[in-house]
């Protein structure tokens, strides 16, 4: 009897070498080397689960599966990692874990060749290629590639925020958002720019910053084609085309394209001037106005004329100056059509038509079109003579009078008679002389 049993075991063993599988499943036709293996297999078809857990009553097809399951209750972890000592309930889990140490990635994507440590990770990855999204939201029907992504999404509907900040108590839907938030408290800036070394709290902020170095402008305006570094800048720009002004002043109702412009505008109502000059203490509503003002103290003139090299404190002053070279006169008088380089000159000119004389002498009440004319007039009352002759020391109220006087010393006679060629120091003297040729006698005897 013993001899027959030994022969039977030998026969079973030889099937390893011969590949013989004499036991066939009548349900699916699959073949097996051992009858015991066929019996275990048939439980798939019969649904028989003869092995029961005495702790929780759960049933299993195989005794080995029951044994593995019982480790949940006993806490037994018989499989140990020789590299780090970590223990596992299943041998398969140990095998997967050891790939961390070996770097083995046995599961390969047939589409792109990417390799993975776990088969489940490969399966998830392949959805990129297949487009499969097997996890569906019961609230809105949106589909997801990963179950974890569905779980995160469902928090939109449930309002659940399971991640809490231990510093300030603020709650978050995602753990990654909590992690980013905590950097406010820790001051951690883990993302560094390889070009300039600047550090950032968020990777997205680093990415935006790097566009300064790369010059990349990925956001394009569909209306005019202009490109932008930030999506927010594109959004602001598009308001030029749409005319949208979403920021409203609660004091006067005026609307603005940008929130920053509303903030600046509100200072008109509040009187706030948050920008202070460290040199003289003067305050300004806008930072740009402070910057312009500080040039008075620094003497900085950053705007240079490419035609003559003259420098200016303000860009607007450079623009006005360049009209000397270009001859541009953009300001036109609606009454006579005369054009001017400066708006202020047009305004002064228009007083000829309107008769407006906004500058009044406080001594005699006389009015003037120009402030400069009032200033000259006031010298009659003050006796001021600011223009001095360097040759004889004589003083004059007007610069034009000094110029005329200096011709005594220089001998200059700029006014020439077209009839006889005689020259004169003053225009009035030329005019008197020309009456010899014209015969004009403008003075009449009243008797």
C-alpha positions as a printed Julia matrix, in Angstrom:
447×3 Matrix{Float64}:
   0.0     0.0     0.0
   2.85    2.34    0.93
   4.6     1.43   -2.31
   1.46    2.36   -4.33
   1.19    5.77   -2.57
   4.81    6.53   -3.33
   4.24    5.61   -6.99
   1.2     7.93   -7.03
   3.24   10.85   -5.68
   5.97   10.15   -8.25
   3.37   10.16  -11.02
   1.99   13.54   -9.85
   5.51   14.95   -9.67
   6.39   13.76  -13.19
   3.52   15.87  -14.55
   5.65   18.95  -13.73
   8.12   17.7   -16.38
   5.61   16.25  -18.86
   3.09   19.07  -18.57
   0.28   16.52  -18.37
  -3.02   17.9   -16.95
  -5.44   14.94  -16.71
  -8.16   16.67  -14.66
 -10.62   18.76  -16.71
 -13.31   21.17  -15.56
 -16.69   20.16  -17.05
 -17.9    23.81  -16.79
 -15.15   25.71  -18.58
 -12.76   23.01  -19.9
  -9.74   24.26  -17.95
  -7.2    21.48  -17.12
  -5.22   20.78  -13.94
  -2.25   18.64  -12.86
  -3.84   17.7    -9.51
  -7.39   16.61   -8.7
  -7.28   18.82   -5.58
  -6.57   21.85   -7.79
  -9.58   20.96  -10.01
 -11.74   20.7    -6.88
 -10.62   24.17   -5.67
 -11.23   25.59   -9.14
 -14.78   24.19   -9.39
 -15.78   26.32   -6.42
 -15.65   29.32   -8.81
 -18.59   27.75  -10.66
 -20.45   26.32   -7.66
 -19.87   29.33   -5.4
 -18.94   26.97   -2.58
 -16.95   28.61    0.25
 -16.2    25.83    2.76
 -13.71   27.75    4.94
 -15.29   30.03    7.58
 -13.71   32.66    9.82
 -14.53   31.95   13.48
 -14.08   35.65   14.34
 -16.38   37.35   11.82
 -18.08   34.5     9.93
 -16.72   35.47    6.5
 -16.36   32.5     4.1
 -13.62   31.63    1.62
 -13.11   29.3    -1.34
  -9.53   28.42   -0.32
  -8.07   27.57    3.08
  -5.05   29.75    2.27
  -7.39   32.74    1.75
  -8.99   32.1     5.16
  -5.52   31.94    6.74
  -4.55   35.29    5.17
  -7.86   36.83    6.26
  -7.44   35.7     9.89
  -4.34   37.86   10.14
  -6.69   40.89   10.19
  -7.97   39.63   13.55
  -4.67   38.32   14.95
  -2.56   41.22   13.68
   0.04   38.7    12.51
   2.48   40.01    9.9
   4.75   37.07    9.06
   6.47   38.61    6.01
   9.39   40.92    6.86
  11.37   43.23    4.6
  15.09   42.46    4.9
  15.95   46.03    3.82
  13.93   48.13    6.28
  12.3    45.59    8.64
   8.72   46.55    7.78
   6.22   43.67    8.2
   3.27   42.59    6.05
   0.21   40.37    6.34
   0.55   39.02    2.77
   3.61   37.84    0.88
   2.3    39.68   -2.22
   2.3    42.96   -0.23
   5.91   42.34    0.85
   6.84   41.68   -2.8
   5.22   44.97   -3.9
   6.93   46.84   -1.05
  10.39   45.47   -1.91
  10.16   47.21   -5.29
  10.71   50.5    -3.39
  14.2    49.21   -2.53
  14.98   47.39   -5.8
  13.44   50.04   -8.08
  11.8    47.23  -10.05
   8.87   48.32  -12.24
   7.57   45.13  -13.86
   4.35   46.57  -15.33
   4.84   48.34  -18.68
   2.39   50.46  -20.65
   2.08   49.1   -24.2
   1.07   52.57  -25.47
   3.89   54.77  -24.17
   6.35   52.37  -22.52
   6.06   53.93  -19.05
   6.76   51.44  -16.22
   5.04   50.97  -12.86
   5.7    49.21   -9.55
   2.07   48.09   -9.15
  -0.34   46.59  -11.67
  -3.1    48.8   -10.26
  -1.0    51.9   -11.07
  -0.53   50.67  -14.65
  -4.3    50.13  -14.93
  -4.98   53.7   -13.73
  -2.34   55.07  -16.09
  -3.78   53.26  -19.12
  -6.98   55.27  -18.72
  -5.0    58.27  -20.06
  -4.74   56.41  -23.37
  -8.19   54.77  -23.38
 -10.02   57.81  -22.01
 -11.92   55.49  -19.66
 -13.51   57.24  -16.67
 -15.2    54.47  -14.66
 -16.06   56.52  -11.56
 -19.24   58.61  -11.88
 -20.62   61.33   -9.59
 -24.21   60.5    -8.61
 -24.93   64.22   -8.04
 -23.84   65.79  -11.33
 -22.83   62.85  -13.54
 -19.22   63.98  -13.96
 -16.81   61.08  -14.57
 -13.31   60.46  -13.25
 -10.32   58.26  -14.04
  -9.51   57.61  -10.35
 -11.81   56.78   -7.44
  -9.8    59.18   -5.26
 -10.57   62.01   -7.71
 -14.3    61.2    -7.53
 -14.1    61.26   -3.71
 -12.42   64.7    -3.76
 -14.98   65.98   -6.28
 -17.96   64.82   -4.2
 -16.88   67.23   -1.46
 -18.11   70.05   -3.73
 -21.63   68.65   -3.27
 -21.33   67.58    0.37
 -19.35   70.65    1.5
 -17.08   68.33    3.47
 -13.71   69.85    4.42
 -11.88   67.08    6.3
  -8.44   68.73    6.46
  -7.99   71.28    9.28
  -5.17   73.73    9.93
  -3.81   73.26   13.47
  -2.57   76.88   13.51
  -5.72   78.83   12.57
  -8.48   76.2    12.32
  -9.23   76.86    8.64
 -10.62   73.78    6.84
  -9.92   72.46    3.34
 -11.45   70.02    0.87
  -8.06   68.68   -0.27
  -5.0    67.69    1.77
  -2.8    69.38   -0.85
  -4.66   72.69   -0.25
  -4.08   72.38    3.51
  -0.37   71.74    2.86
  -0.13   74.86    0.66
  -2.03   76.92    3.25
   0.25   75.84    6.13
   3.17   77.52    4.35
   1.59   80.86    5.36
   2.32   79.9     8.98
   5.67   78.14    8.43
   6.99   80.61    5.83
   8.2    77.64    3.79
   8.89   78.4     0.11
   9.93   75.07   -1.42
   9.85   76.11   -5.1
  13.02   77.88   -6.29
  13.69   79.67   -9.59
  16.81   78.22  -11.22
  17.38   81.53  -13.07
  17.32   84.08  -10.24
  16.96   82.02   -7.05
  13.65   83.57   -5.99
  11.51   81.21   -3.88
   7.76   80.57   -3.92
   5.11   78.97   -1.71
   3.24   77.42   -4.67
   4.57   75.61   -7.73
   2.01   77.48   -9.86
   3.5    80.81   -8.68
   7.01   79.62   -9.64
   5.69   78.6   -13.09
   4.14   82.07  -13.6
   7.35   83.75  -12.4
   9.57   81.73  -14.78
   7.74   83.32  -17.72
   9.66   86.53  -16.87
  12.84   84.65  -17.86
  11.43   82.59  -20.75
   9.25   85.35  -22.17
   6.44   82.81  -22.57
   2.97   84.33  -22.96
   0.56   81.39  -23.19
  -2.7    83.34  -22.9
  -3.93   84.9   -26.16
  -6.73   87.4   -26.76
  -9.15   86.03  -29.37
 -10.18   89.61  -30.31
  -6.82   91.26  -31.04
  -4.24   88.46  -30.71
  -2.34   90.14  -27.85
  -0.56   87.63  -25.57
  -0.2    87.58  -21.78
   1.94   85.85  -19.16
  -0.99   85.42  -16.72
  -4.57   84.31  -17.33
  -5.75   87.04  -14.94
  -4.02   89.68  -17.12
  -5.79   88.31  -20.21
  -9.13   88.5   -18.36
  -8.48   92.16  -17.41
  -7.42   92.96  -20.98
 -10.55   91.4   -22.5
 -12.63   94.02  -20.68
 -11.27   96.54  -23.22
 -13.18   94.61  -25.9
 -16.26   93.72  -23.84
 -16.49   97.09  -22.07
 -17.13   95.25  -18.82
 -16.5    97.32  -15.68
 -17.26   95.0   -12.76
 -15.9    97.21   -9.96
 -18.32   99.93   -8.75
 -17.71  102.87   -6.42
 -20.25  102.82   -3.57
 -19.85  106.61   -3.13
 -20.49  107.92   -6.65
 -21.43  104.83   -8.7
 -18.49  105.17  -11.11
 -17.39  101.81  -12.57
 -13.91  100.46  -13.26
 -12.31   97.68  -15.29
  -9.73   96.88  -12.57
 -10.16   96.53   -8.8
  -6.89   98.44   -8.32
  -8.34  101.4   -10.27
 -11.44  101.41   -8.05
  -9.18  101.4    -4.96
  -7.21  104.4    -6.3
 -10.44  106.22   -7.21
 -11.95  105.73   -3.74
  -9.12  107.83   -2.31
 -10.86  110.86   -3.88
 -13.73  110.23   -1.45
 -11.67  109.14    1.56
  -8.87  111.68    1.05
  -6.38  108.91    1.79
  -2.81  109.6     0.61
  -0.86  106.48    1.58
   2.38  107.29   -0.27
   4.74  109.64    1.62
   7.91  111.36    0.41
  10.78  110.57    2.8
  12.55  113.81    1.75
   9.86  116.44    2.32
   6.92  114.54    3.84
   4.49  115.37    1.03
   1.8   112.69    0.57
   0.27  111.25   -2.58
  -2.79  109.27   -3.59
  -0.87  107.17   -6.16
   2.53  105.47   -5.87
   3.32  106.59   -9.43
   2.78  110.25   -8.39
   5.17  109.81   -5.44
   7.78  108.31   -7.8
   7.45  111.28  -10.19
   7.66  113.73   -7.27
  10.82  112.13   -5.83
  12.65  113.07   -9.04
  12.55  116.69   -7.79
  14.84  115.57   -4.94
  16.98  113.06   -6.88
  17.23  115.12  -10.08
  16.59  111.93  -12.04
  15.45  112.47  -15.64
  14.84  108.98  -17.03
  13.15  109.98  -20.29
  15.58  110.92  -23.09
  14.87  112.49  -26.48
  16.36  110.32  -29.23
  16.61  113.39  -31.53
  18.5   115.88  -29.37
  19.39  113.97  -26.19
  17.46  116.3   -23.86
  16.22  114.54  -20.7
  12.93  114.84  -18.83
  11.5   113.95  -15.44
   8.13  112.87  -16.87
   7.31  110.78  -19.93
   4.48  113.21  -20.76
   7.03  116.07  -20.9
   9.23  114.07  -23.29
   6.18  113.42  -25.49
   5.35  117.15  -25.6
   8.98  118.0   -26.35
   9.24  115.51  -29.24
   6.56  117.5   -31.08
   9.28  120.15  -31.66
  11.07  117.56  -33.82
   8.02  115.93  -35.4
   6.07  119.16  -35.93
   2.97  117.39  -34.62
   0.2   119.73  -33.44
  -2.58  117.49  -32.13
  -4.7   120.21  -30.49
  -7.01  122.1   -32.9
  -9.09  125.22  -32.32
 -12.73  124.55  -33.23
 -13.27  128.29  -33.94
 -10.45  129.08  -36.38
  -8.76  125.73  -37.06
  -5.35  126.82  -35.72
  -3.3   123.91  -34.32
  -1.09  123.69  -31.24
   1.61  121.44  -29.83
   0.3   121.66  -26.25
  -3.26  121.49  -24.91
  -2.43  124.38  -22.56
  -1.5   126.55  -25.58
  -4.84  125.73  -27.25
  -6.64  126.69  -24.03
  -4.82  130.05  -23.9
  -5.55  130.68  -27.59
  -9.28  129.96  -27.22
  -9.54  132.95  -24.89
  -9.13  135.15  -28.0
 -12.49  133.77  -29.18
 -14.22  133.58  -25.81
 -12.83  136.86  -24.47
 -12.11  135.12  -21.19
  -9.56  136.87  -18.96
  -9.19  134.68  -15.89
  -6.16  136.43  -14.36
  -7.02  139.55  -12.32
  -4.74  142.2   -10.84
  -5.41  142.55   -7.12
  -4.11  146.16   -7.2
  -6.17  147.71  -10.0
  -8.64  144.98  -11.05
  -7.35  144.8   -14.64
  -7.83  141.33  -16.22
  -5.56  139.3   -18.49
  -5.81  136.34  -20.83
  -2.45  134.89  -19.73
  -0.93  134.5   -16.27
   2.43  135.68  -17.69
   0.78  138.95  -18.84
  -0.65  139.51  -15.34
   2.81  138.9   -13.87
   4.37  141.49  -16.22
   1.59  143.98  -15.44
   2.0   143.63  -11.67
   5.53  145.02  -12.02
   3.93  148.43  -12.66
   2.6   148.28   -9.08
   5.6   146.6    -7.46
   8.22  148.52   -9.43
  10.1   145.25   -9.95
  12.6   145.27  -12.81
  14.07  141.76  -12.97
  15.92  142.11  -16.29
  19.36  143.79  -15.99
  21.74  144.96  -18.72
  25.16  143.38  -18.27
  26.8   146.34  -20.09
  25.45  149.33  -18.18
  23.43  147.85  -15.3
  20.11  149.44  -16.36
  17.04  147.39  -15.31
  13.8   146.64  -17.13
  10.32  145.38  -16.34
  10.11  143.22  -19.48
  12.7   140.93  -21.09
  11.71  142.3   -24.52
  12.6   145.84  -23.32
  16.03  144.64  -22.15
  16.59  143.01  -25.58
  15.74  146.27  -27.37
  18.0   148.24  -25.02
  21.0   145.9   -25.54
  21.04  146.88  -29.24
  22.47  150.26  -28.12
  25.55  148.35  -26.93
  25.71  145.71  -29.7
  24.79  148.08  -32.56
  22.39  145.45  -33.88
  19.72  146.81  -36.26
  17.48  143.9   -37.18
  14.71  145.88  -38.92
  15.48  146.71  -42.59
  13.61  149.0   -45.01
  12.65  147.07  -48.15
  12.63  150.33  -50.17
  16.05  151.82  -49.39
  17.81  149.19  -47.26
  18.25  151.45  -44.21
  18.36  149.51  -40.87
  16.85  150.27  -37.47
  17.21  149.15  -33.86
  13.44  149.2   -33.18
  10.52  148.02  -35.3
   8.65  151.23  -34.4
  11.51  153.31  -35.87
  11.35  151.31  -39.14
   7.58  151.89  -39.28
   8.05  155.68  -38.87
  10.78  155.71  -41.54
   8.65  153.81  -44.09
   6.17  156.75  -44.17
   8.81  158.67  -46.17
   8.29  156.1   -48.94
   4.56  155.58  -48.52
   3.67  159.24  -47.9
   1.46  158.18  -45.03
   0.55  160.99  -42.58
  -1.4   159.39  -39.77
  -1.57  162.4   -37.48
  -4.27  165.0   -38.26
  -4.79  168.5   -36.84
  -8.1   168.76  -35.03
  -8.3   172.51  -35.86
